[in-house]
Amino acid sequence: MNRAWIRRTLYWALSVAVSGILLYYALRGVEWARVWRIVTHADLRYLAPAWAITIWSFFARSLRWRILLNAEGRLGVRSVFWANMAGYLGNSFLPARAGEVLRTVLISGESNLSKAYVLTTALSERMMDVVALVLAGSIVLMGVTPKPRWMVDASRALMAVAIAGVLFVIIVPHTGRMIESVVKRIPLPASFRTVLLGMADQVLLGLRAFHDWRRLAGFGVLTAIIWSSDACATVASAPAFGFTTSFPVAMLMLCALGLGSALPSTPGYVGVYQYAAVTALTPFGVTRDQALAYILVAQAVGYAMVLIFGLPGLYLSRRKAATHAGLGLAQQ
């Protein structure tokens, strides 16, 4: 039996189990007739500004990733935006966050950047998002009452993970000589060793993108803008579902959603997002029906946006990659 098939099967089994368990706990006691009534009577006057903010947030994420990519490349804003949206499309409809690989292949195909370098920047971006969410969530938890129990229990472990992530980005890029020495001692074919060392160099180069203070400052500012914008979108859209929420509570819910997305789950984070939204909002006077109505609409809008921008992004990025490959062959 193929090992890859076994791994995929185990991952799917775990993902379905996690999503199913969380969905069960999220939906307990929900009155579906009331949820449907809340959704169908949602006021577009509150939703429209929130959707506009969400589109801006997608664009800002592309600007942020471009900062890392352009440490070694010269990519335009449109190219990164379309590839990034294609990546979100992949993450929404494919398992195991395959969108990260998809946007890596698209950007590498239309530039001279290696896949290892691009994937490192993509994964580093996600890791820094986790760090930002953990820090933001820890700060918010100190100032809100009551506190979602599971977030309090997880905060210390997550803080340790965040600190480890920061140290990883700081320290690992300085270990190039050590890695080279270790690889050279491993009994490997010379050709394979060369490939392995080349990939290691590209990974270290991708992490080193954070070591320029101007790039780091730009990345940090955009990260703060992105998550603040998303929190503002939550605050703006909440009255459409019959409740109001403060900026700190909105940020707490975003932290729950972001950290929950790290769990193995089915495409679209079904179950994970419902559980995160319900458990993060209900301690602050929001009913389960309102929280569920909110997150269902938010997910539906998210799917619509990644389809609207992701499908053209996939098409345009693939066309640019094909053009770039054609030019490369012509120059040879």
C-alpha positions in Angstrom: 0.0 0.0 0.0 1.3 3.4 -1.0 2.6 5.5 2.0 1.4 8.7 0.5 -2.1 7.3 0.2 -1.9 6.2 3.8 -0.8 9.6 5.0 -3.6 11.3 3.0 -6.2 8.9 4.4 -5.0 9.5 7.9 -5.0 13.2 7.4 -8.6 13.2 6.0 -9.8 10.9 8.8 -8.3 13.2 11.4 -9.6 16.3 9.7 -13.2 15.0 9.4 -13.0 13.9 13.1 -11.8 17.3 14.3 -14.3 19.2 12.2 -17.2 16.9 13.2 -16.5 17.1 16.9 -16.2 20.9 16.9 -19.3 21.3 14.7 -21.3 19.1 17.1 -20.3 21.3 20.1 -20.9 24.5 18.1 -24.4 23.5 17.0 -25.7 22.2 20.3 -28.8 24.1 21.3 -29.1 26.1 18.1 -32.5 27.1 16.9 -32.2 26.8 13.1 -35.4 28.6 12.4 -34.0 31.6 14.3 -30.6 31.4 12.6 -32.3 31.4 9.2 -34.4 34.4 10.2 -31.3 36.3 11.4 -29.5 35.5 8.1 -32.4 36.4 5.8 -33.0 39.7 7.7 -29.4 40.8 7.8 -29.1 44.5 7.0 -27.0 45.2 4.0 -26.3 48.8 5.2 -24.0 47.2 7.8 -22.7 44.4 5.6 -21.6 46.5 2.6 -18.9 48.5 4.5 -17.6 45.3 6.1 -17.3 43.6 2.7 -15.4 46.6 1.4 -13.0 46.4 4.3 -12.5 42.7 3.7 -11.5 43.3 0.1 -9.0 45.9 1.3 -7.6 43.3 3.8 -7.0 40.8 1.0 -5.1 43.5 -1.0 -3.1 44.5 2.1 -2.0 40.9 2.5 -0.7 40.9 -1.0 1.3 44.1 -0.3 2.7 42.4 2.8 3.8 39.2 1.0 5.3 41.3 -1.7 7.7 42.9 0.8 9.2 39.5 1.5 9.2 38.4 -2.1 10.9 41.5 -3.3 13.9 41.0 -1.0 15.2 38.9 -3.9 12.7 39.7 -6.7 11.0 42.5 -8.6 7.3 41.5 -8.6 4.5 44.0 -9.3 1.6 44.5 -7.0 -0.9 43.0 -9.4 1.1 39.8 -9.9 1.3 39.2 -6.2 -2.3 40.0 -5.6 -3.6 37.6 -8.3 -1.3 34.8 -7.1 -2.2 35.4 -3.5 -6.0 35.2 -4.2 -5.4 32.0 -6.2 -3.7 30.7 -3.0 -6.7 31.6 -0.9 -8.9 29.8 -3.5 -6.8 26.7 -3.0 -6.9 27.0 0.8 -10.7 27.3 0.7 -11.4 24.3 -1.5 -8.4 22.0 -1.2 -7.1 20.1 1.9 -3.9 20.6 3.9 -3.6 24.3 3.0 -2.7 23.4 -0.6 -3.2 27.0 -1.5 0.3 27.8 -0.1 1.8 25.5 -2.6 -0.4 26.8 -5.4 0.6 30.5 -4.9 4.2 29.4 -4.6 4.1 27.6 -7.9 2.4 30.6 -9.6 4.8 33.2 -8.3 7.9 31.1 -9.0 6.6 30.4 -12.5 6.3 34.1 -13.4 9.6 35.2 -11.8 13.2 34.0 -11.4 12.6 33.1 -7.7 13.0 29.5 -6.7 10.0 27.5 -5.3 11.9 26.9 -2.1 12.4 30.6 -1.5 8.8 31.6 -2.4 7.3 28.8 -0.2 9.6 29.8 2.7 8.3 33.4 2.5 4.7 32.1 2.2 5.0 29.9 5.3 7.0 32.5 7.2 4.2 35.0 6.5 1.6 32.5 8.0 3.9 31.8 11.0 4.2 35.6 11.7 0.4 35.8 11.5 0.2 33.2 14.3 2.8 35.2 16.3 0.7 38.4 15.9 -2.5 36.6 16.8 -1.1 35.1 19.9 0.3 38.4 21.1 -2.9 40.2 20.3 -5.0 37.5 21.9 -2.9 37.5 25.0 -3.2 41.3 25.4 -7.0 41.3 24.8 -7.5 38.4 27.3 -5.9 40.5 30.0 -8.6 43.2 29.5 -11.8 41.4 28.9 -14.2 39.7 31.3 -15.4 36.9 31.1 -12.7 35.1 29.2 -13.3 32.2 26.9 -12.1 29.2 28.9 -10.3 27.3 26.0 -8.4 30.4 24.9 -7.2 31.0 28.4 -6.1 27.4 28.7 -4.3 27.5 25.4 -2.7 31.0 25.8 0.5 29.9 27.6 1.2 27.0 25.2 0.5 29.3 22.2 2.8 32.0 23.6 5.6 29.5 23.9 5.0 28.5 20.2 5.0 32.2 19.2 8.3 32.9 21.0 9.8 29.7 19.4 8.6 31.0 16.0 10.3 34.4 16.5 13.5 32.8 17.7 13.4 30.4 14.7 13.3 33.4 12.2 16.0 35.2 14.1 18.5 32.3 14.7 18.1 29.8 11.8 19.3 32.2 9.0 22.7 32.4 10.8 23.2 28.6 10.7 24.1 28.2 7.1 27.6 27.0 7.7 26.5 24.5 10.3 23.7 23.1 8.0 26.2 22.8 5.1 28.7 21.0 7.3 26.0 18.5 8.5 24.8 17.9 5.0 28.3 17.2 3.7 28.8 14.6 6.3 25.7 12.7 5.3 26.5 9.8 2.9 24.5 11.0 -0.1 25.1 11.0 -3.9 26.9 14.2 -4.9 24.1 15.4 -7.1 21.5 15.0 -4.4 23.7 16.7 -1.9 24.0 19.7 -4.3 20.3 19.9 -4.7 19.7 19.7 -0.9 22.3 22.4 -0.2 20.7 24.6 -2.8 17.3 24.2 -1.3 18.7 24.9 2.2 20.3 28.1 0.9 17.0 29.3 -0.6 15.1 28.5 2.7 17.6 30.5 4.7 17.4 33.3 2.2 13.6 33.4 2.6 13.9 33.6 6.3 16.6 36.3 6.0 14.1 38.6 4.4 12.9 39.5 7.9 16.4 40.6 8.9 16.3 44.0 7.1 14.7 46.5 9.5 12.9 48.4 6.8 11.2 45.2 5.5 10.5 44.0 9.0 8.9 47.4 9.9 6.8 47.4 6.7 5.7 43.9 7.3 4.8 44.6 11.0 2.8 47.8 10.1 0.8 46.0 7.4 0.2 43.1 9.8 -1.3 45.5 12.4 -3.3 47.2 9.7 -4.6 43.9 8.3 -5.9 42.5 11.6 -7.2 45.8 12.8 -9.1 46.1 9.5 -10.6 42.6 9.9 -11.6 43.5 13.5 -13.3 46.7 12.2 -15.1 44.6 9.6 -16.5 42.4 12.4 -17.6 45.4 14.5 -19.2 47.0 11.4 -21.1 43.9 10.4 -22.3 42.8 13.8 -25.4 45.0 13.9 -26.7 43.3 10.8 -27.2 40.2 12.9 -28.8 41.9 15.9 -25.8 42.3 18.2 -23.0 44.8 18.8 -19.4 44.0 19.7 -16.4 46.0 20.8 -13.1 46.1 19.0 -11.3 43.9 21.6 -13.9 41.2 21.5 -13.8 41.3 17.7 -10.1 40.9 17.8 -10.5 38.0 20.3 -12.8 36.2 17.9 -10.4 36.8 15.0 -7.6 35.2 17.2 -9.9 32.2 17.8 -10.6 31.8 14.1 -6.9 32.3 13.1 -5.6 29.9 15.7 -8.4 27.4 15.0 -7.4 27.3 11.3 -4.1 25.7 12.3 -6.0 22.6 13.3 -6.5 19.7 10.8 -9.9 20.3 9.2 -11.9 19.9 6.1 -11.5 22.5 3.3 -13.1 25.8 4.4 -12.5 25.0 8.1 -16.1 23.7 8.5 -16.7 23.1 12.2 -13.5 24.9 13.3 -14.8 28.4 12.4 -18.3 27.7 13.9 -16.8 26.5 17.2 -14.4 29.4 17.4 -17.0 32.0 16.7 -19.6 30.6 19.1 -17.2 30.1 22.0 -15.5 33.5 21.5 -18.7 35.6 21.2 -21.2 34.0 23.5 -19.4 35.0 26.7 -20.1 38.6 25.8 -23.9 38.5 25.4 -24.2 37.2 21.9 -26.5 34.3 21.5 -25.4 31.1 19.8 -27.9 31.7 17.0 -26.5 35.2 16.3 -22.9 34.0 16.5 -23.7 31.1 14.1 -25.6 33.3 11.7 -22.7 35.7 11.7 -20.0 33.1 10.9 -22.1 31.3 8.3 -22.6 34.6 6.4 -18.9 35.5 6.9 -17.8 32.2 5.5 -20.2 32.4 2.6 -18.9 35.9 1.7 -15.3 34.7 2.1 -16.0 31.9 -0.4 -17.6 34.3 -2.8 -14.7 36.7 -2.6 -12.0 34.1 -3.2 -14.0 32.8 -6.1 -14.5 36.2 -7.6 -10.8 37.2 -7.3 -9.2 33.7 -7.0 -10.4 32.2 -10.3 -9.2 35.2 -12.4 -6.1 35.2 -10.3 -5.4 31.6 -11.2 -6.0 32.2 -14.9 -3.9 35.4 -15.1 -1.0 34.0 -13.0 -0.9 30.8 -15.1 -0.9 32.9 -18.3 2.0 35.1 -16.9 3.9 32.0 -15.9 3.5 30.5 -19.3 4.7 33.7 -20.9 7.7 33.9 -18.6 8.6 30.3 -19.4 8.2 31.0 -23.2 10.6 34.0 -22.9 13.1 31.9 -21.0 13.1 29.3 -23.7 13.4 32.0 -26.4 16.5 33.5 -24.6 18.1 30.1 -24.6 
